[in-house]
Amino acid sequence: MSTPVVIRDPDRPSRTPEALAALKDSGSVGLGLVPIGLAFGVLLSHSGLAWWWATACAALIYAGSFEFLLVGLVTAAAPLSSIALTALLVNLRHVFYALSFPLHRVRGSLGKTYSTFALTDEAYALTTTEHARDWTGAHILWLQGFTHLYWVGAATAGALLGSFIPDGVTGMDFAMTALFAVLAIDGVRSSRNDLPTPLLAVLSALVARLVTPGQLLPVAFTLFTAGLVARYLARTRHA
């Protein structure tokens, strides 16, 4: 009996190295997501909801900060319209992520659908750096899958352990602050040829302060948004 010969397309990367590389790249984010996921599970448990709500919210909503707000809105029996408006305002920033997130590398409608659903702050920060410019679509999907798994697992564990953890535990939220600070530094370092985002934000605030001091916040955000769009158009024109 002859042994079947498996022929693999040399241009198609193996799943195992892609998954291992994505696991390694997502490790630093996982260190920040796990404490916050635990905190979310504990919060949900202490609100009186069953533990499996943490798993369901983390898996199906997967919206980080909005999930913390959602616990309070649900327990207060807030109207559905208020919940929808809050979700829109909290997650509006994701519209701008679409300008530079490498979704075009992800193949297939199913892969693109999941990649869009799992486009979190952490996934965006990791996939838009200089280090990630040669990542394949499979690598991006594996990375998003691992970050999703960290969040669901930590939220579930937090909900199951919630009854053993007192309300007064503090300091867990600092993990996410530190994580975003590190991701922001990496993002600034990887965009050396662009106008740095922090500088663009400061300039927008200064112009708004000088021109319309009574409407500083909306004008500053408008200028900042226009600056991001202009920078994106300039980058794609020279690509």
C-alpha positions as CSV (number, residue, x, y, z in Angstrom):
1,M,0.0,0.0,0.0
2,S,1.6,3.3,-1.1
3,T,1.8,6.3,1.2
4,P,-0.3,9.3,0.1
5,V,1.8,12.3,-0.9
6,V,0.7,15.6,0.5
7,I,1.5,18.5,-1.8
8,R,1.3,22.0,-0.2
9,D,1.2,25.3,-2.1
10,P,4.6,26.9,-1.3
11,D,3.0,30.4,-1.6
12,R,0.5,29.5,1.1
13,P,1.9,29.8,4.6
14,S,1.3,27.0,7.1
15,R,-1.3,27.6,9.7
16,T,0.9,26.5,12.6
17,P,3.7,29.1,12.2
18,E,1.0,31.8,11.6
19,A,-0.8,30.9,14.8
20,L,2.4,30.6,16.9
21,A,3.6,34.0,15.6
22,A,0.2,35.6,16.3
23,L,0.2,34.0,19.8
24,K,3.6,35.6,20.5
25,D,2.6,39.0,19.1
26,S,-0.6,39.0,21.1
27,G,1.1,38.1,24.4
28,S,1.8,41.6,25.5
29,V,-1.8,42.7,24.9
30,G,-3.0,39.6,26.7
31,L,-1.2,40.7,29.8
32,G,-3.3,43.9,29.8
33,L,-6.6,42.3,28.7
34,V,-6.7,39.6,31.4
35,P,-6.8,41.8,34.5
36,I,-9.4,44.1,32.8
37,G,-11.4,41.0,31.8
38,L,-11.3,39.7,35.3
39,A,-12.5,43.1,36.6
40,F,-15.4,43.1,34.1
41,G,-16.4,39.6,35.2
42,V,-16.2,40.6,38.9
43,L,-18.3,43.7,38.2
44,L,-20.9,41.7,36.4
45,S,-21.0,39.1,39.1
46,H,-21.5,41.7,41.8
47,S,-24.3,43.3,39.8
48,G,-26.4,40.3,40.4
49,L,-26.3,38.8,36.9
50,A,-25.5,35.1,36.3
51,W,-21.9,34.3,35.5
52,W,-22.7,33.2,32.0
53,W,-23.7,36.7,31.1
54,A,-20.0,37.6,31.3
55,T,-19.1,34.9,28.7
56,A,-22.0,36.0,26.4
57,C,-21.2,39.7,26.6
58,A,-17.5,39.2,26.1
59,A,-18.0,36.8,23.2
60,L,-20.8,38.5,21.4
61,I,-20.5,42.2,22.2
62,Y,-16.7,42.3,22.6
63,A,-16.6,46.1,23.1
64,G,-14.4,46.6,26.1
65,S,-15.3,49.8,27.8
66,F,-18.9,49.7,26.5
67,E,-19.4,46.4,28.3
68,F,-18.6,48.0,31.6
69,L,-21.2,50.7,30.9
70,L,-23.7,48.1,29.7
71,V,-23.7,46.4,33.1
72,G,-24.9,49.7,34.7
73,L,-27.4,50.4,32.0
74,V,-28.9,46.9,32.1
75,T,-29.2,46.8,35.9
76,A,-30.8,50.3,35.8
77,A,-33.2,49.1,33.2
78,A,-32.2,51.9,30.8
79,P,-34.2,52.4,27.6
80,L,-32.9,50.6,24.5
81,S,-32.5,53.9,22.7
82,S,-30.2,55.1,25.5
83,I,-28.1,51.9,25.3
84,A,-27.9,52.2,21.5
85,L,-26.8,55.9,21.7
86,T,-24.2,55.1,24.3
87,A,-22.9,52.3,22.2
88,L,-22.6,54.6,19.1
89,L,-20.8,57.4,21.0
90,V,-18.4,55.1,22.8
91,N,-17.5,53.1,19.7
92,L,-17.5,55.9,17.1
93,R,-13.8,56.0,17.0
94,H,-13.8,52.6,15.2
95,V,-15.0,54.5,12.0
96,F,-11.5,56.0,11.8
97,Y,-9.8,52.7,12.4
98,A,-11.2,51.6,9.0
99,L,-9.0,54.2,7.3
100,S,-5.8,52.3,8.0
101,F,-6.7,48.8,9.3
102,P,-5.3,46.2,6.8
103,L,-8.6,44.5,6.2
104,H,-7.7,44.1,2.5
105,R,-5.2,41.4,3.5
106,V,-7.9,39.2,5.0
107,R,-9.3,36.8,2.6
108,G,-12.9,35.6,2.3
109,S,-16.2,37.2,3.3
110,L,-16.3,35.2,6.6
111,G,-12.8,36.2,7.5
112,K,-13.5,39.9,6.7
113,T,-16.7,39.8,8.7
114,Y,-15.0,38.4,11.8
115,S,-12.0,40.7,11.4
116,T,-14.3,43.7,11.3
117,F,-16.2,42.5,14.4
118,A,-13.0,41.8,16.3
119,L,-11.4,45.2,15.4
120,T,-10.6,46.4,18.9
121,D,-8.3,49.2,20.0
122,E,-5.6,46.6,20.8
123,A,-5.9,44.7,17.5
124,Y,-5.8,48.0,15.6
125,A,-2.7,49.2,17.5
126,L,-0.9,45.9,16.8
127,T,-1.8,45.5,13.1
128,T,-0.9,49.1,12.0
129,T,2.7,49.2,13.3
130,E,5.8,49.0,11.1
131,H,6.4,45.5,12.6
132,A,3.0,44.3,11.2
133,R,3.4,45.5,7.6
134,D,4.3,42.1,6.3
135,W,1.6,40.2,8.3
136,T,-0.7,38.0,6.2
137,G,-4.5,38.0,6.6
138,A,-4.2,34.7,8.5
139,H,-1.8,36.2,10.9
140,I,-4.1,39.1,11.6
141,L,-7.1,36.8,12.1
142,W,-5.2,34.5,14.5
143,L,-4.1,37.6,16.5
144,Q,-7.6,38.9,16.7
145,G,-8.8,35.4,17.7
146,F,-6.3,35.2,20.5
147,T,-7.1,38.6,21.9
148,H,-10.8,37.7,21.7
149,L,-10.0,34.5,23.6
150,Y,-8.1,36.4,26.3
151,W,-11.0,38.7,26.9
152,V,-13.7,35.9,27.0
153,G,-11.6,33.7,29.2
154,A,-10.7,36.4,31.6
155,A,-14.3,37.7,31.9
156,T,-15.6,34.2,32.5
157,A,-13.0,33.5,35.2
158,G,-13.8,36.9,36.8
159,A,-17.5,36.1,36.9
160,L,-17.0,32.7,38.3
161,L,-14.6,34.0,41.0
162,G,-16.6,37.1,41.6
163,S,-18.1,35.9,44.8
164,F,-14.7,35.4,46.3
165,I,-13.3,38.8,45.4
166,P,-14.4,41.8,47.5
167,D,-15.8,45.0,45.9
168,G,-13.0,47.2,47.1
169,V,-10.2,45.7,44.9
170,T,-8.4,48.6,43.2
171,G,-5.6,49.0,40.8
172,M,-6.7,46.5,38.2
173,D,-7.8,49.3,35.9
174,F,-4.2,50.6,35.8
175,A,-3.3,47.6,33.6
176,M,-5.3,48.9,30.7
177,T,-4.0,52.4,31.2
178,A,-0.4,51.1,31.0
179,L,-1.3,48.9,28.0
180,F,-2.6,51.8,26.0
181,A,0.4,54.0,27.0
182,V,2.7,51.3,25.6
183,L,0.7,50.8,22.4
184,A,0.6,54.6,21.9
185,I,4.4,54.8,22.2
186,D,4.8,51.9,19.7
187,G,2.4,53.6,17.3
188,V,4.2,56.9,17.4
189,R,7.6,55.2,16.9
190,S,6.2,53.3,13.8
191,S,5.0,56.5,12.1
192,R,8.2,58.5,11.9
193,N,7.4,59.9,8.4
194,D,3.9,61.1,9.4
195,L,2.7,64.0,11.5
196,P,2.6,62.4,15.0
197,T,-0.9,61.9,16.3
198,P,-0.2,63.5,19.7
199,L,1.2,66.6,18.0
200,L,-1.8,66.8,15.7
201,A,-4.1,66.6,18.8
202,V,-2.2,69.3,20.6
203,L,-2.3,71.6,17.5
204,S,-6.0,71.0,17.1
205,A,-6.6,71.9,20.7
206,L,-4.5,75.1,20.5
207,V,-6.2,76.3,17.4
208,A,-9.6,75.7,18.9
209,R,-8.6,77.4,22.1
210,L,-7.4,80.5,20.2
211,V,-10.3,80.7,17.6
212,T,-13.3,79.4,19.5
213,P,-12.5,79.2,23.2
214,G,-16.2,78.8,24.0
215,Q,-16.5,75.7,21.8
216,L,-13.1,74.2,22.4
217,L,-14.0,70.5,22.6
218,P,-16.2,70.1,19.5
219,V,-14.0,72.3,17.3
220,A,-10.8,70.6,18.5
221,F,-12.3,67.2,17.7
222,T,-13.5,68.4,14.3
223,L,-10.0,69.7,13.5
224,F,-8.4,66.5,14.8
225,T,-10.7,64.4,12.6
226,A,-10.0,66.5,9.5
227,G,-6.3,66.2,10.2
228,L,-6.5,62.4,10.5
229,V,-8.4,62.2,7.2
230,A,-5.9,64.5,5.5
231,R,-3.0,62.6,6.7
232,Y,-4.5,59.3,5.5
233,L,-5.2,60.7,2.1
234,A,-1.7,62.1,1.8
235,R,-0.3,58.7,2.9
236,T,-2.3,56.7,0.3
237,R,-1.4,59.2,-2.4
238,H,2.3,58.7,-1.9
239,A,2.0,54.9,-1.3
